[in-house]
């Protein structure tokens, strides 16, 4: 697991609490890896256990509200506070349902942190990594970060040049235009709830 830090250079701005972006991604990946390695078989069988681990290790460093706002785009401005709250939670749970199994298979050998490039004084940063697949293919995975009063937080993940925020914004935008925001929220809530129940049943 090649993880060059460059943390000192990243902290040049000195105004954002907590770890610098590159260090934050590295520490989060290491914490995930240590937890998974301690009981990998249980995590692979229990979706709820994976969700709890993500809540504990990754969620504090992901700006779910900001990300959801960008995903909804123009629909965020017209959404009620209750709709916004429900969408943020439903969207987050839906991501866990879709990608939880992949997270449970994460190993340190898969991930390489690339040297940091950027200016932290701007309040924005991109942490570049590579994930090596089972056939040896190197897949670029970049994390878009922003400075907040609580520290640096990720708000987008770009895989092979495809931004998940932009991708979901296109998909959700078309669906909301056709069916309405409440219908989309209800679908996400239903899908993530059903996936969670299925994972819990399999674990039992």
C-alpha positions, 0 to 999 in steps of 0.5 A: 500500500503506497501512501506518500503523505505530503501532509506538511505541504498540504497544511500550508493554509493552516486555517482548517482544523484536522488532517489535510486532505491527503492525510484524511483520505489515507487515515480513513482508508487505513481505519477501514482496512484495519476494521475489515481485516479484523473480521472480514468474513463477518463484514462480507456477510453482514450488510448492516455491519458494513453500514455501521463501519462506514457511519463510524469511519467515513461519514464524519468526513463526507459532506453529505448535505453539500453533495446532495445539494449538488445532486439535486441541482435546481430541485434543491432550491424548491425542496422543503427542509423536510424533503431535503433532509429525507433526500440526504438520508435516502441518497446516502443509504442508497449509496451504501446499499449499492457499494457496501459489498465492494467496500467489504472487499477493500484491501490495502493492496488495491489502493495507491495514494498519488502525490498531492497537487493543488493549493489548499488556500483555495479551500478546495482540493483533489486527492488522487488515488489509483485502485488496482482491480483483480485483473491488474487494471489501474483505475483512477479514483479522485476525491473532491474535497472542500474546507469546512469549519469542521475540517476537510470533507469529501463531496464527490468521487470521480472514477475513471473521469466520471463524477458521481455527483454529475452522474446522479444529478443527470439521472435524478433530474430526469426522474424528478421532472417526470415523477416529482421529488417525493416519488424519487425520495420514496423510491430511494427509501424503499430500495435502501430499506429492502437492501438492508433487510435482505442483508440482515436476513442473510447475516442471520 
